Amino acid sequence: MSVIQAQGTPEQIKKWYDPAKRLAIIGCYAQTELSHGSNVAGLKTVALFDEKTEEFIIHTPDLTAAKWWIGGLGVVSTHAVVQAQLVIANKSYGPHLFIVPIRSPIDHKPLPGITVGDIGPKAYGGFATMDNGFAIFDHVRIPRDNMLMKFAQVTRQGKYVAPVHDKLSYGGMVKLRVDIFADAGLKLAKAATITTRYCTVRRQFGPNLETPVIEYSSVQHRLMPLISIAYGIYITSKDLYGQFEALTKQLEICEAQSLPEVHATSCALKSWGTRRSTDGIEECRKAMGGHGYSIFSGVADMFATFVPSNTYEGDNYVLSQQVARFLLKQLTSQKQVYSTAAYVKEDVKLLPIKSHEQLLDPNVQLALFKARSARLVRQLAQQLQAGLSWSEVSVECWDINFAHAEYLVAHSMIQKAQQAKPTPLGDVLKRLTDLFCLHHLATSATFLATSTVSPLELITIKQAYHQTILSIAKDAIPLTDAFGFSDRQLNSALGRYDGRAYEALWEAVQKNPINHDEAQRAQLTKLVFDILHRRDNLSYIQASKL
């Protein structure tokens, strides 16, 4: 629906969006193919314009061009927004979007010329309820106005009208990445809430009354930074939505001044946020010990569901190359650069770090994150000038992506903390910001690799980092409660608000059909007897009184 809103004309939005909103039709977005994902330009599905009938012929030229992994296509969808190569008079104009009916809304059977189905189970058992599907089109005809034509058009005479800006269609993809970044913060916040609550209830070791797990330094160092990252993503996502809304207003009048910046920002934050969140969710699961592996923890399923976000809507490593190219272009540009990348041209002056107080200064924090990212971009420029190809510097692009994203998040957190400064909330946000900055200063090798900090300064950084973790740990419960998740939203036996983790886990286990379904138990018992009583085992057991 968001793609139709972003790419459709007012008439097309009325024709397709309104029925979709009332669920008279059910849609999906069909871009990925069996042999192509991130390389959109390489998609093979074609949309050949027939001038005589004013129709597009949607066709899958070979098996590798089958649409694949399409969420909602396997069973549910009646229509698909299909990404296909537009071909007019044997000339290709690149990928464009077409609305293609897939199944009849009346009897839900596949329409003529369409082979459609489900691709099967996914890794870790994730997205079990999502019907990811495939589709093959055999010369399927659709009306000319089924091509989304807000920016590019094809006339009745078969004339192609190019968009004012060749990347105007990126708006829809940007929106999806903004949403994914925000969701990364939501998922990590949920995992951190569940784990913090459980680790407060869980007691292990210690004399007499055992010690709450949350009080152990190793647990605090695993969880507290994740809480700060979750807050960082939440705060930064609000700023990113603001940038996207401004971009949307530009696109509505076919302008795109801020598109390169918002596109690069969304790429950087999506790739960084999904990786940080996925790693963080898994760390939360491990921090809960054995019970974390139970589906009833609520965290294991969260990981399985969110981990593919590292791949869909742009593979993270591919996106990082786009971010690096954008920053490199800003570095070499003679024109005024975009505000989020202006630091690459700055000659940031860094003073020696001698005290904890310096590290808590927002100006020092920003300078460190700016300097690291700018130095990485300059190193990349030198490598390319020395003759290395882009394929040889993909790891460097990944480092640049992370450095740029962490600068953006640090910048947003610092701004938000300063805005709230006169209030108690300002103090809390300041401590969360300090932890975010110190965590990355203490754990990211690129600060050392770029000589942004020295080995001696790293000692001071780690001391300040440990102290800040202790400060945040005291407020871990209120900080996670502040996310505002209900028990229903968390769907976790271990992360209940009332702290009844063990009772809730017991109750959840008792609902397992195997524990009370006599027919199922009898069937499984028979299988066990087939093992226990084979050959002369029954006589042996009786004689041995086992």
C-alpha positions in Angstrom: 0.0 0.0 0.0 2.8 2.4 0.8 4.3 1.8 -2.7 1.0 2.6 -4.4 0.8 5.8 -2.3 4.4 6.8 -3.2 4.4 5.8 -6.8 0.8 6.0 -8.0 -1.2 8.9 -9.5 -4.2 10.2 -7.6 -6.4 8.1 -10.0 -4.4 5.0 -9.3 -4.4 5.5 -5.6 -8.2 5.8 -5.7 -8.5 2.7 -7.8 -6.1 0.4 -5.9 -5.3 1.9 -2.5 -8.9 2.3 -1.3 -9.9 -1.3 -2.1 -6.7 -2.5 -0.4 -7.4 -0.5 2.7 -10.9 -2.1 3.0 -9.4 -5.5 2.3 -11.4 -6.0 -0.9 -8.1 -6.9 -2.4 -4.9 -8.2 -0.7 -1.6 -7.0 -2.1 2.1 -7.8 -2.0 5.3 -6.3 -3.3 7.0 -8.6 -5.9 10.6 -7.5 -6.6 13.0 -10.3 -5.6 13.6 -13.1 -8.1 15.1 -16.5 -7.8 18.5 -15.2 -9.2 18.4 -11.5 -8.3 17.8 -9.6 -5.1 19.9 -6.5 -4.3 20.7 -6.0 -8.0 17.4 -4.4 -9.0 18.8 -3.4 -12.4 19.4 -7.1 -13.2 15.8 -8.2 -12.7 14.7 -10.4 -15.6 10.9 -10.2 -15.4 9.7 -8.1 -18.4 6.8 -5.8 -19.1 6.5 -5.5 -22.9 4.2 -2.8 -24.1 1.7 -3.7 -26.9 0.7 -0.5 -28.6 -2.1 -2.1 -30.5 -4.0 -3.2 -27.4 -2.6 -0.6 -25.0 -1.5 -3.4 -22.7 1.6 -4.6 -20.9 2.6 -8.2 -21.3 4.2 -9.4 -18.0 6.4 -12.4 -18.7 8.9 -14.6 -16.9 11.6 -15.4 -19.5 13.2 -18.3 -17.6 13.1 -20.1 -14.2 15.7 -17.9 -12.6 13.4 -14.9 -13.2 10.6 -16.4 -11.1 9.5 -14.0 -8.3 10.7 -15.5 -5.1 10.5 -14.7 -1.3 7.5 -12.5 -1.9 5.7 -12.0 1.5 1.9 -12.7 1.2 2.2 -14.2 -2.3 2.2 -17.9 -1.3 -1.4 -18.1 -0.2 -3.1 -14.9 0.5 -2.6 -12.1 -2.1 -5.0 -11.3 -4.9 -2.7 -8.7 -6.5 1.0 -7.9 -6.6 3.0 -4.7 -7.3 5.5 -6.3 -9.7 8.9 -4.8 -10.4 9.7 -5.6 -14.1 11.9 -4.4 -16.9 9.8 -2.0 -19.1 10.3 -2.7 -22.8 8.9 -0.6 -25.6 9.6 -1.4 -29.2 12.5 -3.7 -28.2 14.1 -1.0 -26.1 14.5 -1.5 -22.3 13.8 1.5 -20.0 14.8 -0.3 -16.8 12.7 -1.6 -13.8 9.2 -0.1 -13.3 6.3 -1.0 -11.1 3.1 -2.7 -12.4 0.0 -3.9 -10.6 -0.7 -7.5 -11.6 -3.8 -9.4 -10.6 -2.7 -12.8 -9.2 -5.8 -14.6 -7.9 -9.5 -14.0 -8.4 -11.0 -12.1 -5.5 -14.2 -14.2 -6.2 -12.9 -17.8 -6.0 -9.2 -17.1 -5.1 -7.9 -19.3 -7.9 -4.8 -18.3 -9.8 -5.6 -16.3 -12.9 -4.7 -17.6 -16.4 -1.0 -17.5 -17.2 0.1 -17.4 -13.5 1.8 -20.1 -11.6 1.9 -19.2 -7.9 2.7 -21.0 -4.6 4.5 -21.0 -1.3 8.3 -21.4 -1.0 8.3 -23.4 2.3 9.7 -23.1 5.8 12.3 -20.4 6.7 15.4 -20.5 8.8 15.1 -20.8 12.6 11.3 -21.4 12.1 10.9 -17.7 11.7 8.0 -16.0 9.9 6.1 -19.3 10.1 2.8 -17.5 9.6 4.1 -15.5 6.6 3.3 -17.1 3.3 6.4 -16.1 1.3 5.7 -17.2 -2.2 6.8 -17.5 -5.8 5.2 -16.5 -9.1 5.9 -17.2 -12.8 4.1 -15.1 -15.4 3.3 -16.6 -18.9 2.5 -13.6 -21.1 0.0 -12.1 -18.7 -1.7 -9.0 -20.1 -2.6 -6.0 -18.0 -4.0 -2.6 -18.9 -1.6 0.3 -19.6 -2.8 2.2 -16.6 -1.7 -0.7 -14.3 1.8 0.8 -14.5 2.3 3.1 -11.6 2.8 6.4 -13.3 3.3 9.2 -10.7 6.8 9.9 -12.0 7.4 8.0 -15.3 4.6 7.4 -17.9 3.9 5.4 -21.1 1.5 7.1 -23.4 -1.2 5.3 -25.5 1.1 5.7 -28.5 3.9 3.9 -26.6 6.0 7.0 -25.9 8.1 6.9 -22.7 7.9 10.0 -20.6 10.9 9.9 -18.2 10.7 11.3 -14.6 12.1 14.7 -13.9 14.7 13.0 -11.6 15.9 9.5 -12.4 15.7 8.5 -8.8 12.3 9.8 -7.9 11.0 6.2 -7.5 13.5 5.7 -4.6 11.0 7.3 -2.3 9.1 4.1 -1.6 12.3 2.2 -0.8 13.4 4.9 1.5 10.1 4.7 3.4 10.5 0.9 3.9 14.0 1.4 5.2 12.9 4.1 7.6 10.2 1.8 8.9 12.7 -1.1 9.3 15.1 1.1 11.2 12.4 2.1 13.6 11.3 -1.5 14.0 14.9 -2.4 14.9 14.7 -0.2 17.9 11.3 -1.5 18.9 12.5 -5.1 18.7 15.7 -4.5 20.7 13.7 -2.5 23.3 11.4 -5.5 23.7 14.2 -7.9 24.1 16.0 -5.7 26.6 12.9 -5.2 28.6 12.2 -9.0 28.8 15.8 -9.8 29.7 16.3 -7.0 32.3 13.1 -8.1 34.1 14.1 -11.8 34.1 17.7 -11.1 35.2 16.3 -9.1 38.1 14.1 -12.0 39.2 16.7 -14.7 38.5 19.1 -15.3 41.4 22.3 -17.4 41.2 25.2 -18.0 43.6 26.2 -15.9 46.6 25.9 -16.6 50.3 22.5 -17.2 51.9 20.0 -15.3 49.6 21.4 -15.7 46.1 22.5 -12.6 44.1 20.2 -11.3 41.4 21.8 -12.0 38.0 21.4 -8.3 37.0 23.9 -7.3 39.7 26.8 -9.2 38.1 29.1 -7.0 36.1 29.2 -9.4 33.1 25.4 -9.2 32.7 25.4 -5.4 33.1 28.0 -5.0 30.4 25.9 -7.2 28.1 22.6 -5.5 28.7 23.1 -1.8 29.6 24.7 -0.8 26.2 21.7 -2.5 24.5 19.3 -0.4 26.4 21.2 2.7 25.3 21.2 1.5 21.7 17.5 0.9 21.8 16.9 4.4 23.0 19.3 5.7 20.4 17.5 4.0 17.5 14.1 5.3 18.9 15.3 8.9 19.1 17.1 8.8 15.8 14.1 7.2 14.0 12.0 10.2 14.9 14.5 12.5 13.3 14.7 10.2 10.2 10.9 10.2 9.9 11.0 14.0 9.9 13.6 14.0 7.1 11.4 11.6 5.1 8.3 13.7 5.5 10.3 16.7 4.2 11.4 14.6 1.2 7.9 13.4 0.6 6.7 17.0 0.2 9.5 17.6 -2.3 8.6 14.4 -4.3 5.0 15.5 -4.5 6.1 18.5 -6.6 8.6 16.3 -8.5 11.6 17.8 -6.8 14.3 15.7 -5.1 17.0 18.0 -3.6 17.3 16.0 -0.3 16.8 12.5 -1.9 20.5 11.6 -2.0 21.0 12.6 1.6 17.8 10.9 3.0 18.5 7.8 0.8 22.1 7.5 2.2 20.9 8.2 5.7 18.2 5.5 5.6 20.7 3.0 4.0 23.2 3.7 6.8 20.8 3.5 9.6 18.9 0.5 8.3 22.0 -1.6 7.8 23.5 -0.5 11.1 20.3 -0.7 13.1 19.2 -4.2 11.9 22.7 -5.6 12.6 22.9 -4.0 16.1 19.4 -5.1 16.9 19.8 -8.6 15.7 23.0 -9.1 17.5 21.5 -7.5 20.6 18.4 -9.7 20.6 20.6 -12.8 20.5 22.8 -11.4 23.3 19.6 -10.9 25.4 18.6 -14.5 24.7 22.0 -15.8 25.9 22.0 -13.5 28.9 18.9 -15.3 30.1 20.7 -18.7 30.3 18.9 -21.9 29.5 15.4 -20.5 29.8 16.3 -18.0 27.1 16.3 -20.8 24.6 12.6 -21.6 25.4 10.1 -20.3 22.9 8.2 -19.0 25.9 11.0 -16.5 26.6 9.6 -14.5 23.7 13.1 -13.6 22.6 14.0 -16.6 20.5 11.1 -16.1 18.2 11.8 -12.4 18.0 15.3 -13.2 16.7 14.0 -15.6 14.2 11.5 -13.1 12.9 13.8 -10.1 12.8 17.1 -11.6 11.5 16.0 -11.5 7.8 15.8 -7.7 8.1 19.6 -7.8 7.5 18.8 -9.0 4.0 15.5 -7.7 2.8 15.0 -4.2 1.5 18.7 -4.0 0.7 21.4 -6.4 1.8 23.3 -4.6 4.6 26.7 -5.0 2.9 25.4 -3.7 -0.4 23.7 -0.7 1.3 27.0 0.1 3.0 28.7 0.6 -0.4 26.0 3.1 -1.3 26.7 5.0 1.9 30.4 5.0 1.3 29.9 6.3 -2.3 27.7 9.1 -1.0 30.2 10.2 1.6 33.1 10.0 -0.8 31.1 12.2 -3.2 30.6 14.8 -0.4 34.3 14.7 0.3 35.3 15.5 -3.3 32.4 17.8 -4.1 33.1 21.5 -4.9 29.5 22.4 -4.0 27.9 22.8 -0.6 27.5 19.4 1.0 24.6 17.9 2.8 24.4 18.7 6.5 24.6 15.1 7.7 27.8 14.7 5.8 29.4 18.1 6.3 31.9 16.7 8.8 33.8 14.8 6.1 35.3 18.2 5.0 36.0 19.4 8.5 39.5 19.4 10.0 38.4 18.2 13.4 40.8 19.2 16.2 41.1 16.5 18.9 42.5 17.3 22.3 44.2 14.6 24.3 41.8 12.7 26.5 43.0 13.0 30.1 39.8 12.8 32.2 36.4 11.2 32.5 34.8 14.7 32.4 36.2 15.3 28.9 34.5 12.1 27.7 31.1 13.3 29.0 31.4 16.6 27.1 28.9 16.4 24.2 31.3 18.5 22.0 34.1 16.0 22.6 31.9 13.1 21.9 30.7 14.5 18.6 34.2 15.4 17.6 35.4 11.9 18.2 32.7 10.3 16.1 33.1 12.9 13.4 36.9 12.4 13.2 36.7 8.7 13.0 34.2 8.6 10.2 35.9 11.4 8.2 39.3 9.6 8.5 37.8 6.4 7.3 36.3 8.2 4.3 39.6 9.8 3.5 41.4 6.5 3.8 38.9 5.0 1.3 39.6 7.8 -1.1 43.3 7.1 -0.9 42.8 3.4 -1.6 40.6 4.1 -4.6 43.2 6.6 -5.9 45.8 4.0 -5.5 44.0 1.7 -7.9 41.8 -0.5 -5.8 38.4 -1.4 -7.2 35.1 -1.0 -5.3 34.9 -4.8 -4.9 38.2 -4.7 -3.1 37.1 -2.2 -0.5 33.8 -3.6 0.6 35.0 -4.2 4.1 36.1 -0.6 4.4 32.7 0.5 3.1 31.1 -1.5 6.0 33.3 0.2 8.5 32.4 3.6 7.0 28.7 2.8 7.1 28.9 1.9 10.8 31.0 5.0 11.7 28.6 7.3 9.8 25.5 5.7 11.4 26.9 5.8 14.9 27.7 9.5 14.4 24.1 10.2 13.3 22.7 8.4 16.3 25.1 10.1 18.7 24.2 13.4 17.2 20.5 12.8 17.6 20.8 11.6 21.2 23.0 14.6 22.1 20.5 17.0 20.6 17.6 15.3 22.4 19.4 15.3 25.8 20.2 19.0 25.4 16.6 19.8 24.5 15.4 18.1 27.7 18.3 19.4 29.8 16.3 21.5 32.4 14.2 18.5 33.4 15.0 15.2 35.2 14.4 13.5 31.8 17.4 15.4 30.5 19.7 13.9 33.0 18.5 10.4 32.1 18.9 11.0 28.4 22.4 12.4 29.0 23.5 9.3 30.9 22.1 7.1 28.1 23.9 9.2 25.5 27.1 8.9 27.5 26.8 5.2 27.6 26.1 4.9 23.9 29.1 7.0 23.1 31.4 5.3 25.6 30.3 1.8 24.5 31.3 2.4 20.9 34.5 4.3 21.9 35.5 1.4 24.1 34.6 -1.5 21.7 35.1 -0.3 18.2 38.5 -1.0 16.7 38.1 1.8 14.1 38.7 4.5 16.7 42.1 3.0 17.3 42.7 2.1 13.7 42.2 5.8 12.6 44.2 7.1 15.6 41.1 8.9 16.8 42.0 7.6 20.2 45.3 6.2 21.4 45.9 3.0 23.4 46.6 5.1 26.5 43.3 7.1 26.0 41.5 3.9 25.7 42.3 3.0 29.3 40.6 6.2 30.4 37.6 5.5 28.1 37.1 2.1 29.5 37.2 3.4 33.1 34.5 5.9 32.3 32.6 3.3 30.4 32.5 0.9 33.4 31.3 3.7 35.7 28.6 4.8 33.3 27.3 1.2 33.1 27.0 1.1 36.9 25.1 4.3 36.8 22.6 3.0 34.2 22.3 -0.4 35.8 20.7 1.2 38.9 17.8 2.4 36.8 17.6 -0.6 34.4 14.0 -1.5 35.4 12.5 2.0 35.1 14.4 2.6 31.9 13.0 -0.5 30.3 9.5 -0.1 31.8 9.5 3.4 30.2 9.3 1.7 26.8 5.7 1.1 27.8 5.2 -2.5 26.5 2.3 -4.5 27.9 2.7 -8.1 28.8 0.6 -8.9 25.8 3.0 -7.0 23.5 6.0 -8.7 25.0 4.4 -12.2 24.8 7.0 -13.5 27.2 6.6 -15.8 30.3 10.0 -14.5 31.6 9.5 -10.8 31.0 6.2 -10.2 32.9 5.7 -6.9 34.6 4.7 -8.6 37.9 7.9 -10.6 38.0 6.2 -14.0 38.1 8.6 -15.5 35.6 8.8 -19.0 37.0 5.0 -19.3 37.6 4.3 -18.0 34.1 6.8 -20.4 32.5 5.2 -23.3 34.4 1.7 -22.3 33.3 2.9 -22.0 29.7 4.4 -25.4 29.7 1.3 -27.0 31.1 -0.6 -25.8 28.0 1.6 -28.0 25.8 -0.8 -30.5 24.3 1.7 -33.4 24.9 1.1 -32.9 28.6 -2.7 -33.4 28.6 -3.8 -34.8 25.2 -4.3 -38.5 25.9 -4.6 -39.5 22.2 -1.3 -37.8 21.4 0.3 -39.3 24.5 -0.9 -42.8 23.5 0.5 -42.4 20.1 3.9 -41.3 21.4 3.9 -44.0 24.0 3.5 -46.6 21.3 6.6 -45.3 19.6 8.5 -45.5 22.9 7.3 -49.1 23.4 8.5 -50.0 19.9 12.0 -49.1 21.1 11.9 -50.4 24.7 10.2 -53.7 23.9 11.9 -54.7 20.8 13.5 -58.2 20.5 13.5 -59.7 24.1 13.9 -56.4 25.9 10.6 -56.8 27.8 11.6 -60.1 29.4 15.0 -58.6 30.1 13.4 -55.6 31.9 11.1 -57.8 33.9 13.8 -60.2 34.9 16.3 -57.4 35.8 13.7 -55.5 37.8 14.8 -52.3 36.2 
